[in-house]
Amino acid sequence: MARTDNDSWDLASSVGTTATMVAAGRAMASADPRGLIDDPFAAPLVRAVGVEFLTKLMDREIDLSAVEPDAEQRMQAMIDGMAVRTRFFDDYFVAAAGAGIRQAVILAAGLDSRAYRLPWADGTTVYEVDQPQVIEFKTTTLDELGADPNAERRTVAVDLRQDWPAALREAGFDPTRPTAWVAEGLLIYLPPDAQDRLFDNITALSSPGSTLATESVPGLRDFDPEKARAAADRFRQHGFDIDMTSLIFTEGRNHVGDYLTLAGWTVTQVSRASLFAEHGIPAPQLTDDDDPMGEIIYVSGTLGG
């Protein structure tokens, strides 16, 4: 289903499905014997959403060769990519806590369980911002699992296309305190002007010493919609209906690092390939034609740093 200006979703529809896909990837990466990440909540959350294809995929109950001839290779590349991505943002939050930051905001939180699984310092408040249906589902499911957050968790049930800064303040957010921000797996689902507004709002809400982590996907400009539609047709035949061409925005956009630098952030950028090397994981052997997103650049920065 094509995106509209006022569309909404749950975790089994539209953009929300991608959050469940990410959680399935985290579950599989957590089961990897290399132990790069450990997200004990990912698998039960995916099961609770109830998308049969993703549950079976997570449990390795699907013959991927029936979907794509090199699907196993692609699947391992996805698992490894999710492992280094998750570890990047986990390490970022741990470092922010070590630097004394006691206020964190996770934008488009989806099925992110970091409020429950990271070793937050005493006195930390974690704000999770997402669609009301997404927030309600995750909160209820984790409550039923008997999970307790390791920090004070405050949910902000608001669409990022609305006045989320006001909603964040109403939830108790203090813009005079340094904040650790994360926008993980979000930017490709925003039009270029919305990406700029997101960073403008973050900057306006941040005091000096605040930090930010996100990622840039420069290869998105080479996204091939015909190949993506063909892949969507193959997955649809196996009961999974998602068409990325209807969810992402491929128009040219400002370079994340450059935009943040101009806004006063001191920025560090690291490639996904570098993260693979850092953690001793072989880089996926996919050509640019086979990897629809191309290289991913992970970005972190400090305001006024």
QUIGI-V810112 format. One record per residue. N is the residue number from 1. RES is the residue in one small letter. PHI is phi in radians with two decimals (* if undefined). OMEGA is omega in whole degrees, 0 to 359 (NA if undefined). D_CENTER is the distance of its C-alpha to the mean C-alpha in Angstrom with 1 decimal. Layout:
{{N,RES,PHI,OMEGA,D_CENTER} {N,RES,PHI,OMEGA,D_CENTER}}
This chain:
{{1,m,*,182,21.1} {2,a,-1.20,178,20.8} {3,r,-1.27,173,18.9} {4,t,-2.28,185,21.2} {5,d,-1.15,184,21.2} {6,n,-2.19,180,21.3} {7,d,-1.26,177,19.6} {8,s,-2.36,184,17.9} {9,w,-2.76,168,16.2} {10,d,-1.99,187,15.7} {11,l,-1.44,177,13.6} {12,a,-2.10,181,16.1} {13,s,-2.56,174,16.4} {14,s,0.85,182,15.2} {15,v,-1.09,180,11.5} {16,g,-1.05,179,11.3} {17,t,-1.09,181,12.2} {18,t,-1.16,176,9.1} {19,a,-1.14,177,7.3} {20,t,-1.23,175,10.4} {21,m,-1.05,180,10.3} {22,v,-1.10,179,7.2} {23,a,-1.10,176,9.3} {24,a,-1.09,176,12.3} {25,g,-1.10,178,11.1} {26,r,-1.14,178,10.6} {27,a,-1.10,180,14.0} {28,m,-1.20,178,15.7} {29,a,-1.16,179,14.6} {30,s,-1.19,179,15.9} {31,a,-1.45,181,19.1} {32,d,-1.16,184,19.6} {33,p,-1.10,179,22.8} {34,r,-1.24,171,21.6} {35,g,1.10,181,19.7} {36,l,-1.22,178,17.0} {37,i,-2.35,177,14.8} {38,d,-2.51,178,15.9} {39,d,-2.07,184,14.0} {40,p,-1.26,183,17.0} {41,f,-1.68,185,15.4} {42,a,-1.06,183,13.0} {43,a,-1.08,180,16.1} {44,p,-1.11,177,18.0} {45,l,-1.18,178,15.2} {46,v,-1.09,179,15.0} {47,r,-1.07,182,18.8} {48,a,-1.18,177,19.1} {49,v,-1.08,172,17.2} {50,g,1.53,173,19.8} {51,v,-1.38,190,18.7} {52,e,-0.98,182,21.5} {53,f,-1.05,182,20.3} {54,l,-1.21,177,16.9} {55,t,-1.14,179,19.0} {56,k,-1.16,178,21.6} {57,l,-1.09,179,19.3} {58,m,-1.07,181,17.8} {59,d,-1.55,180,21.5} {60,r,1.02,181,22.7} {61,e,-1.83,180,25.1} {62,i,-2.06,175,24.6} {63,d,-1.41,186,26.6} {64,l,-1.14,179,24.1} {65,s,-1.12,177,27.1} {66,a,-1.36,179,28.1} {67,v,-1.66,178,24.9} {68,e,-2.52,185,24.9} {69,p,-1.10,180,27.5} {70,d,-1.92,188,25.2} {71,a,-1.13,180,22.5} {72,e,-1.11,178,22.8} {73,q,-1.11,179,22.2} {74,r,-1.12,181,19.2} {75,m,-1.11,178,17.9} {76,q,-1.12,177,18.5} {77,a,-1.11,178,16.8} {78,m,-1.14,180,13.6} {79,i,-1.09,180,14.1} {80,d,-1.12,178,14.9} {81,g,-1.11,179,12.1} {82,m,-1.20,179,9.6} {83,a,-1.10,182,12.0} {84,v,-1.25,177,12.2} {85,r,-1.11,181,8.6} {86,t,-1.08,181,8.4} {87,r,-1.10,178,11.8} {88,f,-1.02,183,11.3} {89,f,-1.30,174,9.2} {90,d,-1.05,181,11.6} {91,d,-1.08,178,14.5} {92,y,-1.05,181,13.6} {93,f,-1.14,179,13.9} {94,v,-1.09,179,17.0} {95,a,-1.16,179,18.5} {96,a,-1.10,177,18.1} {97,a,-1.11,179,19.8} {98,g,-1.13,178,22.4} {99,a,-1.51,176,23.1} {100,g,1.70,180,24.0} {101,i,-1.36,185,21.1} {102,r,-2.12,179,21.2} {103,q,-2.42,183,18.9} {104,a,-2.23,178,15.1} {105,v,-2.28,176,12.9} {106,i,-1.91,182,9.3} {107,l,-1.55,186,8.7} {108,a,0.92,191,7.5} {109,a,-1.14,179,7.3} {110,g,0.92,180,7.7} {111,l,-1.74,176,9.0} {112,d,-1.07,181,7.8} {113,s,-1.99,184,11.3} {114,r,-1.07,178,11.6} {115,a,-1.07,184,14.3} {116,y,-1.72,190,16.3} {117,r,-2.02,179,15.9} {118,l,-1.55,181,15.9} {119,p,-1.47,183,19.5} {120,w,-1.18,176,19.4} {121,a,-1.24,177,22.6} {122,d,-0.98,177,25.1} {123,g,1.54,181,24.9} {124,t,-1.50,173,21.1} {125,t,-2.00,179,19.6} {126,v,-1.95,178,15.9} {127,y,-1.75,177,15.1} {128,e,-1.99,183,12.4} {129,v,-1.96,177,12.3} {130,d,-2.97,178,11.8} {131,q,-1.00,182,14.3} {132,p,-0.94,181,17.3} {133,q,-1.12,180,17.4} {134,v,-1.19,180,13.9} {135,i,-1.06,183,14.8} {136,e,-1.09,182,18.2} {137,f,-1.08,184,17.3} {138,k,-1.12,180,15.1} {139,t,-1.06,181,17.7} {140,t,-1.11,182,20.6} {141,t,-1.13,180,19.4} {142,l,-1.19,174,18.7} {143,d,-1.08,180,22.1} {144,e,-1.14,177,23.7} {145,l,-1.41,181,22.5} {146,g,1.34,182,24.2} {147,a,-1.42,176,21.1} {148,d,-2.11,179,21.7} {149,p,-1.19,179,19.2} {150,n,-1.59,177,20.1} {151,a,-2.53,172,20.0} {152,e,-1.28,183,21.0} {153,r,-1.75,177,18.1} {154,r,-2.16,182,18.5} {155,t,-1.68,180,16.8} {156,v,-2.21,186,16.8} {157,a,-1.50,182,17.1} {158,v,-2.67,175,17.0} {159,d,-1.29,180,15.7} {160,l,-1.16,175,14.3} {161,r,-1.43,178,17.2} {162,q,-1.71,183,19.6} {163,d,-1.43,182,20.8} {164,w,-1.21,175,17.9} {165,p,-1.04,178,19.5} {166,a,-1.16,179,22.6} {167,a,-1.12,179,20.9} {168,l,-1.13,178,19.2} {169,r,-1.09,180,22.7} {170,e,-1.10,179,24.2} {171,a,-1.41,176,22.1} {172,g,1.95,181,23.6} {173,f,-1.05,182,21.4} {174,d,-1.98,183,23.8} {175,p,-1.21,178,23.3} {176,t,-1.48,179,26.1} {177,r,-1.75,176,24.3} {178,p,-1.01,185,21.9} {179,t,-2.25,171,18.3} {180,a,-1.78,182,15.2} {181,w,-1.78,171,12.4} {182,v,-2.33,170,8.6} {183,a,-2.18,186,6.8} {184,e,-1.73,176,3.4} {185,g,1.08,188,3.3} {186,l,-1.93,196,5.9} {187,l,-1.08,183,9.2} {188,i,-1.18,179,10.4} {189,y,-1.66,179,10.8} {190,l,-1.95,170,12.9} {191,p,-1.09,183,16.5} {192,p,-0.93,181,17.7} {193,d,-1.20,178,19.5} {194,a,-1.23,176,16.8} {195,q,-1.07,179,14.6} {196,d,-1.10,180,17.8} {197,r,-1.10,178,18.4} {198,l,-1.02,181,15.0} {199,f,-1.20,176,16.0} {200,d,-1.11,180,19.5} {201,n,-1.14,179,18.7} {202,i,-1.05,181,16.8} {203,t,-1.10,181,19.8} {204,a,-1.14,182,22.3} {205,l,-1.58,189,20.9} {206,s,-1.84,172,20.8} {207,s,-1.56,178,23.9} {208,p,-0.95,183,24.9} {209,g,1.65,175,23.2} {210,s,-1.17,180,19.8} {211,t,-2.17,182,16.9} {212,l,-2.55,174,13.6} {213,a,-2.32,180,10.8} {214,t,-2.77,175,8.6} {215,e,-2.45,179,9.1} {216,s,-2.02,181,11.8} {217,v,-2.16,183,12.7} {218,p,-1.08,180,16.5} {219,g,-1.23,181,17.3} {220,l,-1.05,181,16.1} {221,r,-1.15,179,19.6} {222,d,-1.76,181,21.1} {223,f,-1.00,182,19.2} {224,d,-1.78,184,21.9} {225,p,-1.13,181,21.9} {226,e,-1.16,177,24.9} {227,k,-1.13,180,23.3} {228,a,-1.15,179,20.2} {229,r,-1.16,178,22.6} {230,a,-1.10,178,24.7} {231,a,-1.13,179,21.8} {232,a,-1.08,179,20.9} {233,d,-1.11,180,24.7} {234,r,-1.17,179,24.8} {235,f,-1.19,180,22.0} {236,r,-1.09,178,23.7} {237,q,-1.16,179,26.8} {238,h,-1.89,171,25.2} {239,g,1.57,180,24.1} {240,f,-2.10,188,20.5} {241,d,-1.89,174,20.3} {242,i,-2.55,181,17.4} {243,d,-2.14,184,18.1} {244,m,-1.07,180,15.3} {245,t,-1.10,180,18.1} {246,s,-1.59,186,18.2} {247,l,-1.91,186,14.6} {248,i,-1.79,179,13.7} {249,f,-2.04,187,15.9} {250,t,-1.77,181,17.5} {251,e,-1.11,177,20.0} {252,g,-1.02,183,20.7} {253,r,-2.51,178,18.9} {254,n,-1.13,177,19.5} {255,h,-1.17,187,18.5} {256,v,-1.01,183,15.8} {257,g,-1.08,180,17.9} {258,d,-1.15,182,21.1} {259,y,-1.11,180,20.1} {260,l,-1.20,178,19.0} {261,t,-1.06,179,22.1} {262,l,-1.12,180,24.3} {263,a,-1.48,176,22.9} {264,g,1.83,179,24.1} {265,w,-1.61,170,21.2} {266,t,-1.56,195,22.1} {267,v,-1.94,171,19.4} {268,t,-2.10,180,18.7} {269,q,-2.22,179,17.1} {270,v,-2.39,181,16.7} {271,s,-1.39,175,16.3} {272,r,-1.06,178,14.5} {273,a,-1.05,178,18.1} {274,s,-1.16,178,19.1} {275,l,-1.19,175,16.5} {276,f,-1.02,181,18.0} {277,a,-1.12,181,21.4} {278,e,-1.03,184,20.7} {279,h,-1.72,176,19.8} {280,g,1.21,179,22.6} {281,i,-1.88,179,20.6} {282,p,-1.03,178,22.3} {283,a,-1.17,179,20.4} {284,p,-1.01,179,19.9} {285,q,-1.63,178,23.2} {286,l,-2.03,177,21.9} {287,t,-1.35,178,23.6} {288,d,-1.00,180,22.1} {289,d,-1.19,182,23.5} {290,d,-1.54,183,21.7} {291,d,-1.81,188,18.2} {292,p,-1.13,181,17.1} {293,m,-1.74,182,14.5} {294,g,1.13,180,16.8} {295,e,-1.25,178,16.0} {296,i,-2.00,179,12.8} {297,i,-1.96,178,13.5} {298,y,-1.63,189,11.7} {299,v,-2.07,172,13.2} {300,s,-2.37,183,14.4} {301,g,-2.76,177,17.3} {302,t,-2.18,181,19.9} {303,l,-1.32,179,21.7} {304,g,1.32,183,25.3} {305,g,-1.54,NA,24.9}}
